[in-house]
Amino acid sequence: MPRDGSLTPADLLGMLDTLVVQCDKSGRKGSYSVTRLKERYGADAKLSDWLARMTADCPKRNNVDWSDRCAAEMPDLAKVFLDSK
């Protein structure tokens, strides 16, 4: 599968043990083992595709008010990659 510049679980191995996903609009938050993500979806699975599947049932996903739509993010990714530079 082409990566198209997307991060994968393999990219995070050794950098993060768990990946936090949160949506400040809905208040939902969860953490996922990077090793388990790799085992379940594959080392080269795009995290952007995975995030879309994980948030498909967010109550804010298709909100008519665009300013109040789902804002799911993986906040640890920025920290990891900014700290590694």
N, C-alpha and C positions, 0 to 999 in steps of 0.2 A: 504494500500500500504506500503511495507517495506521501511524504511527510508534509509537503507544502509549508515548511518552516515551523510546523507545530511541534511542541514539546511532547515527549513520550515518557512512559514510566522508566524506560532505560536511562533517559537523561537525568532522572532524579535519584537513581540508585547511588548511595554513598553521600548524597547531599541532604536528603530528607528521609526520615523514617515514616512519617505520616504527612498526608496532604490535607490541609484544611480547606473546606469549601463553605462559603457563607454568603447569605443574601441579606443585606442590611434592610431591604425594603420589607421582606416577609419575616425576618427574624430567625430564619432557618440557618442551622450551622451543623456541620458534621466533619469528622476526620476519617481518613481512609489510609490504610497501610499501603505504602508504595510497592512493597513486595507483593502483596495480594493483588493490587491493580495489575502488576506485571504478569502474575500467574493467571489471573482471570481473563484479561483482555489482550495480553500479549505485550512484549517488550516495546514494540513499535506502534502501539495503538496511540492515536492522537488524543491528547488530553482535552483539546477543544471539543472533539466529538463526544468524548466521555462526559464532559461537563454538560453538554446539551442534553444527553440522555438522563443524567442525574437530576437535572432541573426541569425536566419535562412536566412534572406535576406541581411545580411551584404555583401557588395561588396567584402570584403576581405576573406569571409568565406572559399572558395575553391581555393584560390590563389595557383598557381603552385609553386611559390616561398615560401617555408615553413617559411622563416624568415619574410615574409610580410603577413602572414595569420592573420585572425581576432584574436584580443587579448582582447575580451570583458571580463570585470571584474566588480565586485561589490566592489569597494574600501572601502566603509564604513564598510563592514563586519569585516575586520581585525581591524579597529580602535575600533569598538564596543567590540569585544571579547578580544583584548589586554588590553583595558581600564578596563574591568570588572575583571581582575585578580589581 
